[in-house]
Amino acid sequence: MKKVENIDQFMKSLSNHNPSFEDGFADRVLREIETEKGVSEDSYPEFLSLFRWIALSGVAAIIILLFTVYFTEGAMDVDALFGVFNYSADNPELAYLNY
């Protein structure tokens, strides 16, 4: 029963609590936003440099994938890229490739 009383007292003290911000909070936040550099014209070259590295790594991954397919399958055709060999239209497991 003591726990219930403690919970009731706690709930009463929470219900009486009225949270508020300090005076001038909104002004300080707006001033901080104005002084923050954020995204500007100076960051545009950084974005291009970052995009260039991401694009180059993507191209390198594609080239490595193509070399892997070529060396494992010995050919560079559409069947090797999709991993489909000895395909016949009568095979029910691969019938979806007809459409």
Backbone as a printed PyTorch tensor [residue, N CA C, xyz], in Angstrom:
tensor([[[  0.8010,  -1.1840,   0.0000],
         [  0.0000,   0.0000,   0.0000],
         [  0.8600,   1.2710,   0.0000]],

        [[  2.0470,   1.1440,   0.5740],
         [  2.9320,   2.2930,   0.6490],
         [  3.3830,   2.7300,  -0.7450]],

        [[  3.5930,   1.7300,  -1.6550],
         [  4.0050,   2.0670,  -3.0130],
         [  2.9160,   2.8510,  -3.7360]],

        [[  1.6690,   2.4630,  -3.5310],
         [  0.5450,   3.1540,  -4.1640],
         [  0.4800,   4.5960,  -3.6800]],

        [[  0.7070,   4.8230,  -2.3970],
         [  0.6870,   6.1790,  -1.8470],
         [  1.8300,   7.0020,  -2.4350]],

        [[  3.0000,   6.3710,  -2.5690],
         [  4.1350,   7.0690,  -3.1570],
         [  3.8600,   7.4310,  -4.6150]],

        [[  3.2280,   6.5340,  -5.3130],
         [  2.9070,   6.8050,  -6.7180],
         [  1.8840,   7.9310,  -6.8040]],

        [[  0.9050,   7.9220,  -5.9250],
         [ -0.1020,   8.9840,  -5.9200],
         [  0.5340,  10.3410,  -5.6170]],

        [[  1.4540,  10.3700,  -4.6500],
         [  2.1440,  11.6200,  -4.3280],
         [  2.9940,  12.0850,  -5.5120]],

        [[  3.6420,  11.1350,  -6.1500],
         [  4.4700,  11.4660,  -7.3100],
         [  3.6140,  12.0270,  -8.4360]],

        [[  2.4600,  11.4110,  -8.6860],
         [  1.5630,  11.8810,  -9.7430],
         [  1.0430,  13.2890,  -9.4280]],

        [[  0.7460,  13.5600,  -8.1550],
         [  0.2840,  14.8910,  -7.7710],
         [  1.3670,  15.9350,  -7.9770]],

        [[  2.6020,  15.5810,  -7.6050],
         [  3.6900,  16.5440,  -7.7880],
         [  3.9710,  16.7840,  -9.2790]],

        [[  3.8200,  15.7580, -10.1040],
         [  3.9950,  15.9500, -11.5420],
         [  2.8640,  16.7790, -12.1430]],

        [[  1.6650,  16.5900, -11.6730],
         [  0.5380,  17.3410, -12.2220],
         [  0.6490,  18.8290, -11.8820]],

        [[  1.3150,  19.1620, -10.7920],
         [  1.4870,  20.5590, -10.4110],
         [  2.6640,  21.2190, -11.1310]],

        [[  3.5070,  20.4310, -11.7590],
         [  4.6970,  20.9650, -12.4270],
         [  4.3020,  21.6300, -13.7380]],

        [[  4.7640,  22.8390, -13.9510],
         [  4.4740,  23.5800, -15.1730],
         [  5.8080,  23.9360, -15.8310]],

        [[  6.2740,  23.1370, -16.8100],
         [  7.5720,  23.4120, -17.4250],
         [  7.5020,  24.6650, -18.3000]],

        [[  8.5810,  25.4180, -18.2780],
         [  8.6520,  26.6080, -19.1300],
         [ 10.1170,  26.8810, -19.4440]],

        [[ 10.3200,  27.6450, -20.4930],
         [ 11.6730,  28.0190, -20.8870],
         [ 12.0870,  29.2800, -20.1570]],

        [[ 13.3950,  29.4910, -20.0840],
         [ 13.8940,  30.7030, -19.4540],
         [ 13.5600,  31.9100, -20.3260]],

        [[ 13.6100,  33.0820, -19.7170],
         [ 13.3610,  34.3060, -20.4800],
         [ 14.4480,  34.4820, -21.5340]],

        [[ 14.0470,  34.8830, -22.7270],
         [ 15.0060,  35.1210, -23.8010],
         [ 15.4350,  33.8750, -24.5490]],

        [[ 14.7990,  32.7560, -24.2800],
         [ 15.1930,  31.5060, -24.9360],
         [ 15.0150,  31.5930, -26.4490]],

        [[ 13.8660,  32.1040, -26.8800],
         [ 13.5950,  32.1950, -28.3210],
         [ 14.5990,  33.1150, -29.0050]],

        [[ 14.9550,  34.2200, -28.3620],
         [ 15.9320,  35.1460, -28.9470],
         [ 17.3020,  34.4960, -29.0740]],

        [[ 17.7150,  33.7340, -28.0590],
         [ 19.0150,  33.0650, -28.1170],
         [ 19.0430,  32.0110, -29.2270]],

        [[ 17.9460,  31.2740, -29.3830],
         [ 17.8970,  30.2470, -30.4270],
         [ 17.9480,  30.8790, -31.8090]],

        [[ 17.1760,  31.9400, -32.0150],
         [ 17.1740,  32.6080, -33.3170],
         [ 18.5280,  33.2400, -33.6290]],

        [[ 19.1860,  33.8150, -32.6250],
         [ 20.5120,  34.3890, -32.8230],
         [ 21.5210,  33.3000, -33.1970]],

        [[ 21.4170,  32.1480, -32.5550],
         [ 22.3200,  31.0310, -32.8580],
         [ 22.0870,  30.5220, -34.2820]],

        [[ 20.8300,  30.4790, -34.7010],
         [ 20.5250,  30.0390, -36.0660],
         [ 21.0920,  31.0180, -37.0880]],

        [[ 20.9800,  32.3010, -36.8130],
         [ 21.4950,  33.3060, -37.7340],
         [ 23.0160,  33.2640, -37.8390]],

        [[ 23.6950,  32.9790, -36.7340],
         [ 25.1530,  32.9660, -36.7580],
         [ 25.7140,  31.6390, -37.2550]],

        [[ 24.8870,  30.5990, -37.2670],
         [ 25.3420,  29.2840, -37.7250],
         [ 25.6160,  29.3580, -39.2180]],

        [[ 26.7100,  28.7480, -39.6580],
         [ 27.0960,  28.8250, -41.0670],
         [ 26.1020,  28.0810, -41.9440]],

        [[ 25.7800,  26.8270, -41.5820],
         [ 24.8240,  26.0510, -42.3630],
         [ 25.3250,  25.7920, -43.7730]],

        [[ 24.4050,  25.6130, -44.6910],
         [ 24.7470,  25.3580, -46.0840],
         [ 24.8520,  26.6980, -46.7890]],

        [[ 25.9810,  26.9350, -47.3820],
         [ 26.1840,  28.1830, -48.1030],
         [ 26.8310,  27.8740, -49.4430]],

        [[ 27.1350,  28.9250, -50.1740],
         [ 27.7700,  28.7390, -51.4710],
         [ 29.1660,  28.1400, -51.3220]],

        [[ 29.8020,  28.3370, -50.1700],
         [ 31.1400,  27.7980, -49.9510],
         [ 31.1300,  26.2840, -49.8480]],

        [[ 30.0230,  25.7020, -49.4170],
         [ 29.9720,  24.2550, -49.2470],
         [ 29.6500,  23.5320, -50.5530]],

        [[ 29.2980,  24.2620, -51.6130],
         [ 28.9640,  23.6370, -52.8910],
         [ 30.1400,  22.8670, -53.4860]],

        [[ 31.3620,  23.4030, -53.5190],
         [ 32.4910,  22.5990, -54.0270],
         [ 32.7570,  21.3460, -53.1900]],

        [[ 32.5010,  21.4100, -51.8840],
         [ 32.6720,  20.2290, -51.0360],
         [ 31.6820,  19.1430, -51.4460]],

        [[ 30.4550,  19.5500, -51.7830],
         [ 29.4530,  18.5900, -52.2250],
         [ 29.8750,  17.9450, -53.5360]],

        [[ 30.3980,  18.7220, -54.4690],
         [ 30.8440,  18.1710, -55.7490],
         [ 31.9940,  17.1930, -55.5560]],

        [[ 32.9070,  17.5300, -54.6650],
         [ 34.0180,  16.6270, -54.3840],
         [ 33.5230,  15.3280, -53.7700]],

        [[ 32.5940,  15.4180, -52.8490],
         [ 32.0210,  14.2300, -52.2250],
         [ 31.2660,  13.3950, -53.2490]],

        [[ 30.4810,  14.0410, -54.1000],
         [ 29.7380,  13.3260, -55.1350],
         [ 30.6910,  12.6310, -56.1040]],

        [[ 31.7830,  13.2810, -56.4310],
         [ 32.7610,  12.6920, -57.3470],
         [ 33.3350,  11.4040, -56.7590]],

        [[ 33.6750,  11.4110, -55.4720],
         [ 34.2300,  10.2110, -54.8490],
         [ 33.2020,   9.0910, -54.7860]],

        [[ 31.9640,   9.4290, -54.5060],
         [ 30.9160,   8.4100, -54.4590],
         [ 30.6760,   7.8320, -55.8430]],

        [[ 30.6340,   8.6860, -56.8670],
         [ 30.4200,   8.2120, -58.2290],
         [ 31.5860,   7.3400, -58.6900]],

        [[ 32.8020,   7.7370, -58.3760],
         [ 33.9650,   6.9360, -58.7800],
         [ 33.9820,   5.5840, -58.0810]],

        [[ 33.6000,   5.5480, -56.8270],
         [ 33.5680,   4.2590, -56.1370],
         [ 32.4670,   3.3760, -56.7060]],

        [[ 31.3530,   3.9550, -57.1320],
         [ 30.2910,   3.1780, -57.7810],
         [ 30.7360,   2.6060, -59.1070]],

        [[ 31.4400,   3.4080, -59.8960],
         [ 31.9620,   2.9280, -61.1790],
         [ 32.9860,   1.8240, -60.9450]],

        [[ 33.8420,   1.9880, -59.9500],
         [ 34.8300,   0.9560, -59.6470],
         [ 34.1460,  -0.3450, -59.2270]],

        [[ 33.0670,  -0.2610, -58.4550],
         [ 32.3410,  -1.4620, -58.0410],
         [ 31.7240,  -2.1630, -59.2430]],

        [[ 31.1850,  -1.4020, -60.1860],
         [ 30.5980,  -1.9960, -61.3860],
         [ 31.6700,  -2.6790, -62.2270]],

        [[ 32.8170,  -2.0490, -62.3750],
         [ 33.9100,  -2.6470, -63.1520],
         [ 34.3980,  -3.9310, -62.4930]],

        [[ 34.5400,  -3.9270, -61.1850],
         [ 34.9610,  -5.1430, -60.4700],
         [ 33.9210,  -6.2430, -60.6470]],

        [[ 32.6480,  -5.8940, -60.6080],
         [ 31.5880,  -6.8750, -60.8180],
         [ 31.6630,  -7.4720, -62.2210]],

        [[ 31.8860,  -6.6420, -63.2280],
         [ 31.9850,  -7.1420, -64.6040],
         [ 33.1990,  -8.0510, -64.7750]],

        [[ 34.3360,  -7.6740, -64.2000],
         [ 35.5160,  -8.5410, -64.2620],
         [ 35.2640,  -9.8720, -63.5690]],

        [[ 34.5700,  -9.8340, -62.4380],
         [ 34.2610, -11.0610, -61.7090],
         [ 33.3880, -11.9810, -62.5480]],

        [[ 32.3760, -11.4220, -63.1850],
         [ 31.5080, -12.2300, -64.0500],
         [ 32.3040, -12.7970, -65.2100]],

        [[ 33.1580, -11.9950, -65.8130],
         [ 33.9360, -12.4550, -66.9620],
         [ 34.8880, -13.5870, -66.5740]],

        [[ 35.5770, -13.4290, -65.4630],
         [ 36.5540, -14.4470, -65.0720],
         [ 35.9040, -15.7180, -64.5300]],

        [[ 34.7530, -15.6220, -63.9090],
         [ 34.1080, -16.8300, -63.3850],
         [ 33.3390, -17.5820, -64.4490]],

        [[ 32.7360, -16.8660, -65.4040],
         [ 31.9190, -17.5190, -66.4220],
         [ 32.6190, -17.6460, -67.7590]],

        [[ 33.6740, -16.9060, -67.9630],
         [ 34.4290, -16.9890, -69.2100],
         [ 33.7600, -16.2650, -70.3580]],

        [[ 32.7370, -15.5170, -70.1180],
         [ 32.0530, -14.7860, -71.1790],
         [ 31.4520, -13.5150, -70.5930]],

        [[ 31.1800, -12.5740, -71.4790],
         [ 30.5760, -11.3280, -71.0530],
         [ 29.3240, -11.1040, -71.9000]],

        [[ 28.2880, -11.8750, -71.6170],
         [ 27.0230, -11.7060, -72.3180],
         [ 25.9030, -11.5550, -71.2890]],

        [[ 24.6960, -11.3540, -71.7910],
         [ 23.5640, -11.0970, -70.9090],
         [ 23.2770, -12.3000, -70.0170]],

        [[ 23.4150, -13.5090, -70.5600],
         [ 23.1770, -14.6990, -69.7430],
         [ 24.1670, -14.7820, -68.5860]],

        [[ 25.4160, -14.4200, -68.8330],
         [ 26.4130, -14.4490, -67.7640],
         [ 26.1170, -13.3860, -66.7100]],

        [[ 25.6530, -12.2170, -67.1580],
         [ 25.3400, -11.1590, -66.1970],
         [ 24.1700, -11.5370, -65.2980]],

        [[ 23.1570, -12.2090, -65.8700],
         [ 22.0020, -12.6150, -65.0770],
         [ 22.1970, -13.9680, -64.4100]],

        [[ 23.2380, -14.6840, -64.7600],
         [ 23.4940, -15.9910, -64.1650],
         [ 22.5880, -17.0780, -64.7010]],

        [[ 22.1330, -16.9250, -65.9340],
         [ 21.2280, -17.8940, -66.5440],
         [ 21.9970, -18.6320, -67.6360]],

        [[ 22.1980, -19.9270, -67.4360],
         [ 22.8780, -20.7550, -68.4320],
         [ 22.0000, -21.9470, -68.7610]],

        [[ 22.1370, -22.4370, -69.9720],
         [ 21.3560, -23.5810, -70.4380],
         [ 19.8710, -23.3290, -70.2380]],

        [[ 19.4450, -22.1670, -70.6150],
         [ 18.0490, -21.7770, -70.4450],
         [ 17.2210, -22.3180, -71.5960]],

        [[ 16.1370, -22.9680, -71.2620],
         [ 15.1720, -23.3780, -72.2880],
         [ 13.8130, -22.8440, -71.8760]],

        [[ 13.0100, -22.5040, -72.8540],
         [ 11.7020, -21.9250, -72.5810],
         [ 10.7650, -22.9300, -71.9300]],

        [[ 11.0950, -24.2180, -71.9690],
         [ 10.2340, -25.2400, -71.3890],
         [ 10.4490, -25.4150, -69.8840]],

        [[ 11.4990, -24.8610, -69.3580],
         [ 11.8100, -25.0080, -67.9390],
         [ 10.8440, -24.1570, -67.1180]],

        [[  9.9870, -24.7830, -66.2880],
         [  8.9820, -23.9940, -65.5590],
         [  9.5780, -23.0610, -64.5000]],

        [[ 10.7410, -23.3940, -63.9540],
         [ 11.3480, -22.5320, -62.9310],
         [ 11.8080, -21.2120, -63.5440]],

        [[ 12.1400, -21.2160, -64.8470],
         [ 12.6400, -20.0070, -65.4820],
         [ 11.6370, -19.4270, -66.4830]],

        [[ 10.4000, -19.8690, -66.4180],
         [  9.3860, -19.4260, -67.3780],
         [  9.1070, -17.9260, -67.2640]],

        [[  9.3300, -17.3500, -66.0920],
         [  9.0690, -15.9230, -65.9250],
         [ 10.0050, -15.0740, -66.7860]],

        [[ 11.1200, -15.6330, -67.2530],
         [ 12.0380, -14.8610, -68.0860],
         [ 11.4830, -14.6480, -69.4890]],

        [[ 10.4420, -15.3690, -69.8620],
         [  9.8460, -15.2040, -71.1780],
         [  9.0440, -13.9150, -71.2850]],

        [[  8.7030, -13.3230, -70.1720],
         [  7.8200, -12.1530, -70.2040],
         [  8.5460, -10.8780, -69.9690]]])
